[in-house]
């Protein structure tokens, strides 16, 4: 188990009770997001729309009483579960069409719906609210738990049951080999091995795997009830305001939350954050102004682009994901533990599929425009105006036959190119260097149909000639950046530049991009890669969680060593970079292809579309082509030609070529011929 917060401990408890041997790597128990939460169990009050996430939250809420009862029975510790209901005050009267209303909290409320309480009714049940409050929605099924007490009790329970917790031991890398996690690397205690790994590292998951999980910082505060009120806890229900939530604890504390800031892992409370919490809380509940400020703290919610968690099988055969729970980690702990255990047992409950990590990796749908429809257009001459991508033939082909359905059924179906768990529809990668201008580059890349473009980190970082503004020249929401370490002569340089490349990708919006094209090239004349330096750098970068795509000579033994080290691909050169000599190492490349269990990308030396098609016909998984496109007389047309050739070569590989013979064989059969 990688992760010792609420989610990791909940899963560990469930697994241990089913007889599994479990070890937990806990980077810093005190820093887990479960300590920083307020403990609200509020699927209704949060207004989660109908769909998979709401279904998941409601299923977990239903499990909560039995789940916390089990933990309390195991440990003898109270976790402060309080099904108190939640009030959601409003400073404006909402549109109440179709909403129940009433004066009495005991009035029956349809499941999942909030009952509107007028200001008069609200003053009776929860006195002391701000004068501007016009009423509130009442959600009787929601509640709260003391999250800090819960995670403490959960930790005690798993330890008592025999789970081993390695506290202060944080995973630094997941080392992969042949589609499996071979070991979990740590800086404090060496490497760990297990039959199966569950990644429950919260906001830190991205450091280990290129999944779209990122931190959203939240600041919180707690107050003590003013003694002048004469009661330990005058607030009997959670107040879920429009920009603040106020959570009463039964011991007299009141928790205020929470800001939401995209500032990475910036530590500490800010004056602005605490001021925002106090101002919003006092506006909603004025007597809090006399409360004693007891504590401030912060934490990092593990967010995803669609605000839904990643649950179930991961990109390696023995890896399961349980991360990205964002605002609802405390609420979702019981159902997550149940679903993960079901998944590990080989079952797929109906709730699980919508939360697969693959929802972020689905390839784009193929281009619907067929080749050869309408009047043929001549390719432009070098002196003519550059064509736009729309003016060039499209990559997807339709072969005419009668009936068409029969012909399409006979064409071998291809699968997406998958690198480090990410899927791509195109098997052509292109570069970003050597173009005369950015507009030509943009049009050429678009015409090629590629989805991966490599960028030289050192040249972009230093604004080298021809690279000024390169990072901003392409739409990185549509193209996957492949940072490369071009210009690095040693392993140490390449490792340092790879780290810069990862940060550059983050700055351009690709938070989950851990890809790096590894180049270690001390030879200035022939630009041949250093095999020893490449292997050294690859081993270190894999430990740091990079998806490494190493550029190498066509050396089958080196390719195998790099694959065993955990590289995501191998990239043998066809001939020296930019030489246009074509495939000069066909025999060795063929051996690499036959032995590889990771994608083989032929890189460098391809000069013509026929050479691109040849590499794909050999069984290469993909190509990387730059100079042949950028320095062509018409780069846009050549980009399209290379895209078509890559597609044609792949189709030919699947179709299967005829055997090579030493003698001729007539095209027309001899059987049944008419004799003269």
N, C-alpha and C positions, 0 to 999 in steps of 0.2 A: 504494500500500500504506500503510494507516494503522496503524502499529505496527512498531517495529524490534526486537522481542524474538525469541525462538526461533521462534515461529509465523510472524511476518511474514517473517523472513529465510529460513526453510525454503520458504515459498511463493514468495518472490522468486527463490530459486535454481532451483526447478523451472520457473517461468515463463520465466526468462531462458534456461535451457537448451533451452526449446522455441521460442525466437526472439522472445519478447515484449520490448518496451521497458518497463522497470520503474523506478519511483521509490519510495523508502521515506521516509515521515515518521516520524522517531524522536524522541519526546518527550525521553527520557533513557535511553540505552542501559544505563547502569550501574544504573538502578532497575528494569529489567525483571525479571519474576518468574523468568525462566530463570536469573538469577544466584543467586537465593535458594533454589533447589531443591537436593536431594541427588543427583539423577541416577539414582534407582532406576528400573529397568525391571521392574516387579513386578505384572503383572496377576493372577498366581496368588496370590502372597503377600498381596496386598491383599484377597483374598476377594471380588472383584467377582462378583456373581451372574450366572448365564447370562442373556444378553440382548444387545441391540444394543451396549451399551458394552463388554462383554467381547469381543464379536466384533471391534469396532473396535480394541481394545487388542491382541488377539492378531494381527490383520492387520498392525498397526504393528510389533510385536515381530519378526515374521517378516521385515520389510523392513530391520530395523536393521543387520545386518552389511553388506549391500551399500551402504546409505545412508551410514553413517559411513566405509566404505571409499572411496566416491566423494569425500567431503569431504576426507579425508586425502590422497587422490591429487591433488586440485586445489590443496591448500595446502602439503603437506609437513608439516603439523602433526598431532601425535597428539592424539586426543580422549579417550583413556582408556577406550575401550569394553572391558568386562570381563564376559564371560558366566560369572560366577563361581557362579551359583546363589545362592539365598537361604535362610537358616535362620530359622525363626520360632519362637523359644523360648517356652515356656509355663511358668508357675509352678504350674499345676494340670494333671493328666492329663485330656485331653478324652475325650469319648465316641468311641471308635475304631471303632464299628460301620461296617463297609464300607471302612475305611481300610487301606491296606497298611502294614506295619510291618517293621522290620528293623534289622540292626546295621551294614549296609554301605551307604555312600553310592552305591556303584556299582550297587546293586540297581536293576533296571528299575522305573520308576515310570510308571503310566499317564499319558498327556498331561493336563496340567491338574490332576492330583491331587498333594497333598502326601504324602510318605512320612513316617510317624511314626518318630522316632528316640528310643530310650530315653535316660535320663540317662547310662547307661554308654557307649552308642555315641557320644553327643554329646560326652562328655568326651574321647574318643579323637580325634575329628575337629576339635573346637574347644575346646581346654582353656581353663580360666580363667573359665568362666561362674559366676554366682552360685550359692551353695549351695542356694537355693530353687528353682532351675530343675529341672523334672521331666522335661524332654525337649523336642523341637522337631520341627516339620514341615520337611521338606526339599523345596524347589522348584527342581529342577535347571534348568528352562528360563528362569528369571528371571535378571536380572543388573543391571549398572549402567553408567553412562557418566559421565565427568567433565563435568558440565553447563557449568561455567564455561569449560573448554577447548573444548567443543563449540560454544558460542555464539560464542566468539571466532573459531574457525576458520571457522564458517559466515559470519560477517560478512566475513572476509577473502576467502572464496570468491566471495561475491556482488559485492564491490567489484572483484575481479580480472576478473570476467565482464562488468563494465560497468554494473552496477546503480548508480543514483544514490541515495545516502543523505543525507538532509537531517537531520543530527544537531542536537539541541536545538530542533527545530521540532515543536511539538505541535499537533495539530488541535484547534480550539475549537468547530467546528460543521460539520455537513454540510448545505449549503444545497440545498434541493430545489425543483424546479419541474416540474410536470406529470408526477409520478411518477418523476423521475430525479434523481440527485445532480448538481446543476449545477456545484458547486465545493466544495472542501474549504477551510474558512477556518482560518487560523492567525494567532496574534498576532505571531509573529516574522518571517514571510516573506511575508505577504500571502496571497492565495488561490491554490489549485492546481486545475487541471482535468485530467480524464483520461477516456478512453473507459469505463473500468470502475474501480471502487474496491473494494478488499478491506479489510474492517474486521477487524484483528487486534490490537486495542488492549488485550487482556487485561482486567484489572479496571477500566480506565478507559473501556471501551466504553460504559458507561451514560451517561457525560458527553456522548456524541455522538448516542446513539440510544436511544429508550425500549425497550430490551431487558432482560430480567431477568438481568443480570450484576452481581454485587456483590463487593467485596473481602473475603477472609478472610485476616487477617494470620497469618503464621507466623514464629516466632522460631527461629533456629538458632545452632549454635556448632560450632567445630572445635577439636580437641586435637592435640598431637604425642605420638607413642608415647613412653613413658618410656624413656630410654637404658638403664636398669637391666635391661630385658628382653633386651638384646643382639641385637635384630633390627630391621630397618627397619619391617616390617609383620607382626606376629604374627597379625593378624586377616585371614583369607583369604576370608571370605564376609560378605555383608551380613547383619546381624542385624535382623530385623523383629519387634520386641517388641510387646507388647500396648499400650504407651503410649509407645514410643520406637523410633526406628530408628537403627542405628549402621552407618555406611557407611565401609569402609576405602578409602583411596586408595593407589595403588601407590607414591606418594612419601613415605609415612609419616604422612600426615594421617589423622585420623578425624573424620568429619562426624556431628554429632548433630542429629536433627530429630524432629518440629517441632511447635511449639504450634499451636493453631487457635483464633483469636479473632475474633469479630465486633465489631470496634472501628472500622470504616471505614478511613480512611487514616491512623490515628494512627501517627506515626513512632516509631522508636527501639526498642531492646531494653529490657525491664523486668527488674528484679531477680527478680520472681516467675517470669517466663518462663525466664530462664537457670537459675535454681535448679531449676525443674521438669525441664529437660533434663538437667542434671548429676546430679540425684538419681536419676532413672529410669535413666540410662545406667550409673551406678556400681552400682546394684542388679543390673543385668543382667550387667555386665562389671566386677568390682570393681577390677581393676588400672588402670582409667581414672582412679582417684582420684589416681594419681601422675603422670598426664599433664600436659603444659603447656597451659593454656588459650591458644589462639592467636588466635582471632577470634570475634566474635559479629556477627550480622547479622539482618536481617528482610526480608520481602517480602510481596506481596499476591497470593494465589491468586485467579484469576477464577472465582468460584463461580456456579452457577445453582441454582434450586430443586430440580431433580432430579439435580444433580451430573453432568449430561451436557453436552457442548459444543453450541454453536450453529454449524452448518456448512451451507454452501450458499447458495442465493439469498436475498437479504434483502428488506425491504419496499419497495425502490426497484428499478426495472428494471435499473440498472447497478451494483447493490450486492451484494456477496457477503460473508457472515459467516464468520469463522474465529476464534471467541472462546469463552470460558467453559469452558476445559479443566480447571479446578480442580486436582486433585492430579496429573493425568496429562499435563501439557503436554509434558514432555521425552519421555515415551514416545510420545505421539501425533503428534509433529512429522512423521515420515516419511509416515504415512498421511494426515494432514491436507493436507500439500502435494500429494500425489497426487490426493486427492478434489477439492480446490478447483480444480486444473488441469483435471480431467475435467469438473467443473461448468461452468467457463468455456468449455470446448470444446463445450458443449451436451449433454453426456452426463450420465446420472444413475446412477452405480453403485449396486448393491443396498445397500451399506453406508450410503449418504447419507441417505435420506428420514427415518429416525427422529430425526435431529438438526436438523431444520428448526426455525427459530424459531416457526413457526406452531403448534407443539404447545402453546404457551402462549396462543395467541389463538383456539383453537377455541371457537365460540359454544356456550352451553349448549343442551341439547336442548329443543325446544319443549314447552310445558306440555301434557300429554296429555289434560287434562280438557276436553271439548268444551262449547261454549255451548249451553244449552237442554236439557241432560239433567236428568231428575228434575223435580220440581215447581218452577215459577217462584217466586222469592222477591221480594217487594216491597222496593224500596229504602227505607231508614229515613227517617223524618221528622227534621227538625233537632232535635227534642226527644228522639228515641229514642237508645238506646245505640249507640255506634259499632260497625259490623260489623267483623269480622276479615277479612283478605284472602281466607281460605278460604270465607267466606260469600257472596262476590260471584261473579258469572259469570266464567268464565275467558276469556282472550283468544283462545285458539286456537278456530277455528270448524270445524265439520263440517257440510257441506251435504247434506241427504238427497236421494238420487237412486237410480235403479235402472239398472244396478248402481252401488254407491257408488264402486267403483274407477274407473269411467269418469268420474264427476263430478270426483273428485279429480284425475285426470289432466288434466282440462280447465282447472283453476285455475292461473293463471300462477305459476310458482315464483319466489320472491323470493330475493335474496342477502343476506348479512349487511351491516349498516352497517359500513364500514371507515374508520377515522380514524387516520392516521399508523401504519398497519400493524396496528392492533388492531381485532378484530372484535367486533361487538355484535349480539345477536339483536333487541333492541328498538330502534325508531327514535324513541322518546320519551325526552327528557331532562327531568328536573324539578329544581326548586330546593329549598333548605332553609330559606328565610326566610318570615316572616309567619305561620307556624302558631301556634295558641294554645298548644300544648304539644308536647313531643317525641313522646309516644305517638301523637298524631294524625298528626304528620309521618311517623313510622315506618309506620303503617298505610296512609297515603295513598300513600307511595312504593311500598310492597309491592303495593298494589292496582293501581297504574298499570302494573306490570310493567317499569318502566324499569330500566336498568342503569348509567346515568350520572346523578350528582347533583352540582350545582354548589354550591360553598361560598364565601362571601365571606371571603377571607383576613384582611382588616383587622379584620373584626368578630369573627372567631373568635380572632385573636391578641390582641385587646384585651378579650375577654369583654364585648362590647357587649350591652346589654339584649336578651334574647330569644335570645342566642347562647351563653350560658354552658353549657359542657359539650356543645356541638353536635358537636365533633370526635369525642366518645366515644359519641354517641347512636346512630350507625348502625354496622352491621357492614360494615366496609370490605373484608373478604375477599370479599364478595359484590357490592359496589357500587363502581364506578370513580369516584373523586373527580375532579371538574373544578374546581380552584381558580380563583376569579375575582378580578379586580382592582377590584371595585366600590368606589366611594368615591375613586378616584384621579382627579385633575383634570389631571394632566400625564403626558407620556410617561415622564419620569424616575421619578415615583411608581409608575407601573404596572410598570415594569421591576423596581424594587426589591421591590414586593409579589409579583410573579410568582416571583422567586427565593425569597421566604419561603414561597410556596405549594408550591413543589417540595420544600422541606425539610419542610414540614408533612405532605405526602403520604408522604414517607419515614418520618417518625416514626410514622405510622399504618399502616406495613407495606407501602406501595406503593412499593417501592424503584425500580421502573422507570417511575414516573409522571412524565412531562415535559409533561403537558397543562396549558394555561392558557387560560381564557376571558378575553380581553383587553378591558377596558372602560376607556376614557379619556373621562370625562364632566365637563366644566367647567360645564355648564348645569344649575343646580339646579331650575329650574321644570319644564322639559319632559324633562329627562334625556336629551337627544340627544347622541350620541357625537361627539367631535371627530375629523374625518377625518384631519387632518394629524398630530395627536398619535398617533392609532391606527396610522397607517402607520409613523411613526418608531419607535414602541415595537415594532411587529411585526418590523421589519427587524432590530432589535438582538436580540430574543428568539429569532428564527429562527437567528441566528448563534450563539447560546448553546445551541442544541440543543433548544429548546422546540418542542412541537407546539402551534402558536398557533391558537386559535379566536376570531377577532376579531368583536366586536359592532359593527355599522355601520348607518348609514342605508341605505335601499334604493337605493344608488348603483352602477349597473353598472360604471362606470369605476373607482371605488375598489375594488370587489370584484375586478376583474381585476388591479389593481396589487397588491393583497394576495396574491392567488394567485401572481402572478409573484415576489413576495418570498419565497415558500415557506411560506405559511400552510397549515395542515392542513385548514381549512374556511373558509367565510365565513358570517356569521350576520346577515343583514339583518333589521331590525325590521319587524313587520307594522304596528304603530302604537306610540305611546309606552308605555314600561314601565308595567305595572300599570293601564293605562287601560281595558282590556277593549273597545277599539274595533274589534277584529278586524283583518282584512287591508285596510288603507287604501292600500297601495302595490302592488297586485297586478300592474300592468303592469310596473313596474320589477323586482319580484321575478321575474317570468316571464323577463325579459331576462337577469337574473343566472343563473337556472337553466339557460337555453339555452346560455349561454356558458361556464359553469364546468366545470373539469376536476377540481375537488375537491368534496366534499360541501357542499351548501347547507342550512343549518339555519335555519329561520324562528324568530326569537326575539322575544318581547315583543308584547304587545297582544292575543293570542288570549284570548277570554273564554268561548267555548262549544265543545263538541265538534264542532258543525257547522263552525265556523271552523277547527278543527284538521284536520278531514277535507278542507276546501277547500284548505288549504295543501298537504296531501299529494297531493291530486288534481292540483294544478298541477305536480307533479314534484319538490317539495322532498324532500331525502333524509332529513330528520329535523326534529323540533320541540323547542324548549325552552319549557316551560310551568311557571310557578310560581304567580303570584298567582291565576289562575283556579281553581287547585286549592286552595291554602292558605286563601283567603278565601271559598270556596263555603260555603253553609249546611251542607253535609255533605261535607267534604273527601275522605273515603275513597271515597264513591260517585263523586264527581267525578273522582278519580284513576283509578278504573276506567273511567269514561266516556271520559276523554281517551285512555287506552290503547287502548280499542276503536275510537275514532274515528281514531286514528293508523293502526291496522292496517287499518281499512276504507278510509281514503283511499288508502293505499298499494296495496291490492288493486284499487281502482277505477282508479288511475292505470295499473296494468299491464293491466287489462281493456280500457281505452280507451272513452271516452264517445262517444255518438252525435254526429254533426255538428249544429251549430245551424242551423236553417233559418228563413226568413221566413214560410213557409206551413206549413199543417198537413199531416200524412200519416197516413192511417187505420191503426189497429193491425191490422185484419183485411184481408187482400189482396183486391183487386177481382177478380182472375183466378179463374174457376171458380165465381163466385157463382150462386145460383139466381135467375133472373128471376121477378118476380111475374106 
